[in-house]
Amino acid sequence: TLTDKFVKNSWFYCNARHVDGLDGAEAGFEFTDRKQKNKFTVSYKMMYRADSSDLNYLVFGNEWTPGKFNNTVNFGYDHPYSYHKGKGDIRMNLRSSSIGSDYNYQYMNLCVVNKNDLGKININTRFFAQIGTGTNWAKESMLFAAGENPEEMMDSKYTRSMGLFPTEWADFGTDVNHFQEGGGVGLRGYAGYYMPQEDWYGDVRKTYKGTTGYGFSTEIEFQELFGFIGKAMPRVNSIFHLDTYLFGDIGSINFNDPGEKLAMSDFRADAGVGTALTIKRFPPLQTVKPLTIRFDMPLFLNSVPYVSQNYVQFRWVVGISRAF
């Protein structure tokens, strides 16, 4: 609801839900500046899963802990902007565990996305960085190296529970798997892989998730070079849209435990080619939002699993929506 009588260009929101085993609630206040170019948000969020049976629905069921409250205070800043032949968006988030929480953690992250239209070629970039501290982290809210964390996946009806794709595609193991939802550090070529890292003592630690990390991704779209195909099939083109692109991701994530000095993993990178099919409208269901199904082939990895040691080989991942 709008609250312009108290603060110009402001509104209050709240919601509560019980969905796929998650009891959640959130209340927040948002406002923008006079030119509506900068948006600020402050909110209180609560999440709780009663028992282990609530994990049976989930894609990453092992990444939640039942019987614990994950309550946080969140501050956000969003600044969209445009420039010659392009547009961008800067998002900054600050979070801290709060009253009633069974956890103790804090983080600040920054995400900058730019999309540049260079005629027949479009270049999209994403920079992400996060610094996290705390002695007791909620597993579902940690930073994941390959994509979104389980908390973020709960915001999508396509990824908050199993059923859309075989569950074994999302399992973590000793080799790259096949499900990747854009987000986190953004190393899509390492989806489902434990990403082992040797520490100071010669022991091996898993770095598929952490608390601090950075990443940079770019996609070079080239589908407009073949725009004549869409013009030849206008009825099909009015319902479907196909994006094709080359992509590359680089980044690193920490592997130290709470109380240890910060230690970052080895630099990792992937590159390949991908495509995203968007169903722009569903004629019998006019109010359904567009759906994008993504298929990426990270053909190159600079840090390969022991079980598949070729730096260049056929690999593939699927996801809903564009990586960024």
N, C-alpha and C positions, 0 to 999 in steps of 0.2 A: 504494500500500500504506500502511496505517495505521502511524504511528510514535508511538503514545501512550506507549510506554515511555520515549521520549526527551523528548517535549513533549506535554502533554495537548491533545487535539483537533487533532492534526496529521497530515499525510500527505505522502508523497513520490510524485512521478509522473515518468514519462519516456516519450517516444515518438519514433519515427523513421518516415519515410515517403518513398516515391518515387511521386509522383502528378502526372499532367499536366505532366511535365517539371520538377517541383520536387523537389530533394533537401532534406529538412528534418529537423531533430531538435530536441527540447526536453527539458529536465530542470528540475524545479522543486520547491519546498517550500511547502506551504500550512499555515496554522494559524488557528484562531479563538479568541476569548476564551471565558471560562467560560460565558457566557450565549449563545454562538454568534450574537452580533449583529454582530460585526466580523470580517472575514476579511482576512488579510494573505498576500501571495504574493511569492516571489522566484524568478526563473527565469533560465536561460540558453537562448537560442534561436539556431539556425543555419539559414540558408537559402542555397541555391546553385542556379543553373541553368547547366548545362555549356556550352551553345552556343545559337546563334540558332534552331536547329530546335525547341528547347524552348519557343519563344514562339508556335509555330503553333497551340497548343491554346487560347490565352487570349482572354478578352474584351478586356482592355486589354494586348495584346501589346507595344505600344510603350512601356509604362510599366515594363518590366523591362530590366535590363542583364545579358546573359549573361557567364559567366566571372568573376563577382565574388561574394565571400562577404559576406552581410549578417548579421553576428553581433552579438547584443545581450544586455545584462543588463537585466532588467525587474523593477520593483517595483510591486505593485498593492495597493489597498485597496478593500474593498467593504463598504458598510453599508446593508442593507435596513431599512426602518422602516415603521411604520403609524401612522395617526392617524384621527381621527373622519371617517368616510366617504371614506377614501383610504389609499393606500400609496405608498411611494417607494423610491428606491434611489440611493445616492451611490457613484460609482466614480471612483477616482483612479489614474492610471498614470504611472509615471516610467520612462523608457527612456534607455539610453546605448549607443552602439556599443562593442564590447568586443574581447577578444583574438581575433585571426585575421580581423577584419573588414577589408574594403577601403574602408569608409566611415567618416566622422567626423560624427556628429550626436547630438543629445540633445533630448528634449522632456518636458514634463509636461502632462497634460491632466486635465480634470475634467468629468464628465458626471452630471447630476442629472435623473432622470425621476420624475415624479409622476403618479399616476392617481387621479382623484377621481370617486366615484360619487354623483351628485346626483339619484338617482331615475331619471327617464326620460331624463336628459341626463348624459353622462359627459364630463369634461374631462381630457385628457391633455396634459402639458407636458414639454418636454425643453430643458435648458440645457446648452450645451457650450462649453468654452474650452480653448485649447491655446497654450502658449508653446514655441517650438522654436528651437534654435541649432545651429550646426555649419557646417563649411566644405565638406562633401561628403556630400550626402544621397542615400540609396537612393531611387530614384523610386517604387518600390512601397510605401514606407513613409511617403510624404509625406501631408500633410493635404489631402483633396479637398473642394472647396466643396459639391458636390452630394450626395455620399454616401460609401460605404465606399471605402477605397483598395484597390489590388490585393492587398496582403498579407492584409487582412481577408477579401476575397472568396474566398481560397483555403480558408477554413475551412468553406465551404458547398459541398455537392455540386452545388447548383443554379447557382452563380455562378463556380466556380473554372475553368470552361472553356466553350467555345462549344457550342451545340447546342439550348439551351432556347428561344431566340428568335433572330430574324435578327441577324447580327452588325453590320449597318449601323445598328441601333438604338442601339448603344453607341459609335459613332464620335464623336470630338470635332470640332467645326467651327464655322462662323460662325452657326449657328442652334441652337435648342434641339432635343434629340433625344428618344428615347423609352425609354431604360433608366435606372432609378435604383434603387439599393440603399441602404436607409436607413443613415445613419452620417455621419461627417465633420462639417462645419459644418451640413449638413442642408438646403441650399437646393435642394429637389427640383425647383423650377420651372426651374432652370438646368442640368439634366442634359444632358451632351453639348455644352455651349456653352463656348467658349474664355473667355468673360467678359473681353473686352479692357479694359485700364485704361491711361490716359495717365499717364506718369511725369513727373518733374521737368523732363525735357529735351524733352517733347513727343513722345517715342517711345511706342509702344503695346506693352504687355506682357500676356501671358495670365495670368489669375488663377484658372483652374479648379483649380489646386492650389497649395499653399504650405507654410509651416512653422508659421505662427502664425495663429490665427483664433478667432472666437467666433460663436455662433448660438443662437437661441431659436426653438422650434417649439411650436405648440399644435394639438391636434385636438379638435373638439367633436363627439362621437358622438350621433347622434339615431335610431339604428335601433330603440331600445326604444319609440319613439313608435308604431311599426308592429308591435309584438310580436304582435298578433292574427293576423298572417299566418303566423308560425311555428307558433302554436297550432293553426291550421287544417290544417297539414300536418306532423303529428308525426313521421312516418317520414322525411320529407325533412330535417326539422330535427335529427334524431338523427345525421345524417351531415354536413350542411352548416350553416355559420353565416355570415351576412352582416353585416358592419359597414359603416355609412355615416357620413360625417363631413365637416364643414367643416374646412379646415386653413389655417394661415398660417405662413410661415417668414421669419425675418429674420437677417441676419448679414453678416460681412465677413471677408476673408482678406488676408494680406500679399502684396505683389508685389515686394519688394526681393530682390536677389540676395545670397548670402553675402558679408560684408564691407561691405555698404552699411547705412546706418541703416534702422531698421524703418520701413516705410511700409505703411499699410493701404489696401485698396481702398475704393471708394465703397460706401456702405451699400446693400445689396440686399434685396429683399423679394419674396415671391410669396404668392398666396392662391388658394384654389379649393375644389373638392369632390372627395371620393374615396370609394372603396369597397374592401373587402377580403373576399374569399371564402375561407373556411377549410374545407378538407375534414378533418373531425375524425377520421374513421376510414375505412379501406379494408376492407370486410367480408371479402374473400378473404385479405387481408394484415393481420392484426390487430396485428402488431408495428411497422408503419410509422408513423412519427410524423406528426402533423397537418401539412398543407401549406397555407400561406396565399399566395394570389395577389392582388396589390394593383394597382389601377388608379386613378391620381390624375389630376385635370384641373386644372393650375395656370392658371386662367383670367386671372389678373392678374399682371403683372410690373412692377416700378417702374423697371427698367433693361432696355430691350428691345434685341434684336439689330438691326443696321442693315438686315438683309434682311427683317425682319418687325416693323415699327415701331408696331404697335397695342398699346397697353398692356393692353387687354382683348381677348382672342381665344381661340378653342378651341385648347388644347394638351393633350397627354396623355403620361403616362409609366407604365411598368409595372415591377413589382419583385416579389421573393419576400419574404414576411414583412412585418410592419408596419414603418413608417418608424422607430418607436421604441416 
